[in-house]
Amino acid sequence: MNRADVAARVIAWFAAHARPLPWREPDAGPWAVLVSEFMLQQTPVARVLPQYAAWLERWPTPTALADDEPADAVRAWGRLGYPRRAQRLHAAATAIRDHHGGAVPADHDALLALPGVGAYTAAAVASFGFGQRHVVLDTNVRRVLARLEGGQAFPPASLTRAEVTRAQSWLPDDPAQAAAWAAASMELGALVCTADSPACERCPVADACAWLRAGRPAWDGPPRRGQTYAGTDRQCRGVLLGVLRAADAGVPRAQLLAAWPADAAQAERALASLITDGLARSRGDGTISL
């Protein structure tokens, strides 16, 4: 397999078929990319788009966000889920304001040092925001490479060193091409080489796919588990947070807990975890607020 040729074809496909997402616009900038990466963690693009637009309209720079309160960020996060991401994005913006003159740093290590920024996000911002050469491995890219070269339906449950090594071997030498490959392979996984219904007939590199040549063998690893939500502590936390977001002032504790009548103990547990995580605070008058 000629990796350079296959990568070039995927990049050409991306140029013709990529979704017109706002964080991909030429004038989006590194801050827009960083915001999108925080919002897109475990959240579909369709849910992110309206919140993303509203967020950047309100906070067009890291300093603008850092100058507001963390509670404002949590409130504006809306129903994107995993609201601690809003806290961490606020903390990252504060670090950018205080230590980087208000500009998202281009250095990969500096990005990695920002609160809430892990290896994937640092590589993504360096690649998509600054056009640098880094391995960007999300679930979609891992699945594409598992099928294309590994001949397997899915990658392992957890990222392995072998996957990183394989991804590095696919990275074009030219930084701009490497950044294009990162975006293109991700989009291929999102639109064509999907988890449940891969459209191999529309794949620009189907002829090079080891999994397709092998007859698309079924996954032979551990069962793939779907995430449950209904009735979980996470759902309960979301309900309580929704009440706090909608309130202009503190909410009486009993009134807040009554928003989850199904299980009083679960409501107490969820509220305690929100306070521990800093997503809610107990006020001196006995009420709860963001």
N, C-alpha and C positions, 0 to 999 in steps of 0.2 A: 504494500500500500504506500503510495506517495502522499505523505501527510500534507506537504506544501500544496499539492494540487487539490486535494480534498478541501483543505482549509480555504483556498482561494475560491472554490466553487460555492462553499457555504457563505463566504463573505459577499460574493456576487448575488447570491439568492437573497441575502439580508438587504442589500441595497435596493432590491426590487420589491421586497415583500414585508419589510419591517413595519410594525405598527407605528403610527406617528405620535409617539408619546412625548409629553412636554419636556421631560428631563433629558430627552435625546436631541432637543433643538440645539443648533450651533451656539446660540447665545445663552443657554441654560446656566452654565457655570458650575463650579465645584460645589457651592452651597446647595444648589438645586439638586445635584446628584446625591449629596449626602442626605438631604431630607428624604428623597425618594427611596434611598436604600434603607433608612430606618423604617419608613412606612410600609415598604414591600415585604418586610420580614413576616412570613406566615400569613400574608394578607393579599387577596387577589387584586390585580390591577384595577378592575372596575370599581372596587370599593375605595381604592386609594385616590383615584383621579380627582373627585370633588374636594376631598380633604386637603390634598396636595395644593390645589389651586388656591383654596382659601388660606392655607398656611403661609404660602409665599406672598400672597397679597398683604397679609398682616405682618409677616416677618420676612422681608426680602433679603435680610442679611443676618449673619450669626449674632451680631451685636444687638440688632433689634429684638431678637428673641431673648438674649441674655439679659437685657435691660428690663424685661418683664419677669413676673413671678413664675416659679415652676407650676403653681396651681393653674395659671393661665394656659400653660402648655397642655396640661392634663385635660382641662376643660375643652380646649380646641381640638384635642385628639378625637373627640366624638366617639363613634362606635367602631373604630379601627381595630379594637382589641389589643390585648397586651399593653395596657397603658403605661407600664413602666418604661416603655420605649420613649414616651413623651418626656418623662423625667430625664432619661439618659441623653436625649437629643438636646434638651435644655442645658444639661451639664456640659455636653460637648460644645455647645455654642458659647457657654461661659468661658470654657478653657480657650476657645479660639479667640474670644475677645481679650482675655487677660494675658494670654501667652503668645499669640500669633498676630497681634495687631488687627484683629477682626477679620482676617482672611483665612480661609481654609488652607492648611499647609499642604504643600505639594509633596513633601518628603514622606515616604511610606512609613518610616518608623515614627514620625511625628503624628501621622494619622492613627497609627496603631495605639499610640499613647493617649488618645482622646477617650473620655469616658464613653462606654457603650459601644466602642468600635473594636470589633474583633478582626481576625485575619481576613475573612471574606470581605467585610465592608471596607477595610483599608485598601485592599487590592482593587475593589470595584471603584472606589472614588479615585484612586490613583490612575486607573485605566480609563474610566469614562469621563472623569472630570479633568484629567491632565494629559491623557493620551500616552500613558507610560506602559511599559512592558511588564505585566504581572500575570500570574495564574489566577483566574477568577473562577472559582469552583462553587457554583450553587447546585441545587438538586437537578435542575434541567441539564446543565453541562455534564454533570456526573453520569446522568442517564444516557445522554448522547454518546459519550465516550465508552460507556459500558457496552452499548450495543454496537457502535461503529467498529471499535477495535477489539473489545473483550468478548463479543459474541454472547453477552448475557442480557436478559431482559431488564435487569435492574442492578444498580451498584450495591455494595454492601450497606448495611444499616448505618454504619458510622464511617466517616471518611478515613481512608487508609493511606499509609505512606506510598503504597504502590499506585494509588489513584493520582496522588500529587505528582509522582514521577512521570506517569503517563501523560498527565495534563501538560507538564513542562515540555515534553517531547513534541507536543502539538503546537507550541507557541511560536509564531513567526518571529524571526530575528528583528525585523523592523518594528519599533515601538507602536507606530500608528497602525500597522497591520495587526500587531498583537492585540491592541485595544479593539480593533474591528472584529477580530476573531472571537474575542471574549463576548462581545455583544451579539455577534451572529450565532455562535453556538448556543448561547442562552436562548435566543429567540427561536432557533430551530427546535429546541426541546419544549418550548412553551406552545408553539403553534403546530408542529408537525410530529416530532418524536415524543409524543405525549405519553403519560404513564399508562392510561387505560385504553385509549383508542388511537394508536399511532397510525398516521396517514402515510404509510411507506410509499404509496403511489405518487405522493407529492414531494417526496424527499429529493433534494438536488444531488444527493450522494448515495442513493440507494444501491447503486452498483458496487459501492465500496464497503457496504455494511456487512460485517461478519455475522451479526445476529440474523439479518434477513437471508443471507446465503445459507445459514444453518436451518432455515425453515421457521424462524421466530420461535425457538424453544421457550417453553413456559419457565417462569421463575422457579428455581429449585432450592432457594435458600429458605430462611425462617419466614413464617407468615408475615405479610406486610399488614401492619395494624393501622386502621383509620382512627382519627382522633374523635373522641366523643366530647360533647359539650353540654347537652341538655341535662340539667339537674346537678351539674358539677359545681365545685367551689368556684371555679372560674366564672361560670355563668352567674352565680350568686354575687360574686365581686362586681361583675359588670352591672348588675341591676342596682346594687347599692351606689356604685359610682355614678350611674345615670341620674339617680336622685340628687346626689351632691352637685353634679354638673349643672342641673337645672335650677338649683336653689341660688338665690341672691345672697343669702345669709346662712348661718349655721342651721342645721336640721336637728331637732330633738332626737336623741338616741333612739327612744322607743319608736318614734315615727319612722326613722330610717330602717330599723330592723323589721318593722311591719311591712316593708316593701317586699320582703321575702317570707311570706307566711307558710311556705311549705315545710320548713324545718328551722325552728328557732335556734337550735344549737349550731346548725350550719351557718346561719346568718351571723351569729356571734363570732364564730370562727373566721368567717370571711371578713368581717369588720376589723377584727384584731389583726388579720394579715395585711389589710389595707393600711392600717395605722403603722404597723411594723415596717412596711415598705415605703412609708412616707407619702402614700397616695391620699391619705386622709389624716386629719388631726382632730384630737379631742380638745375642745375649747373649755375655758374656765367656767362658762355658764352652763355646761352640761350638754352643749350641742356638738355636732360633728360637721366639719367643713373640709374642703379640699386644702 
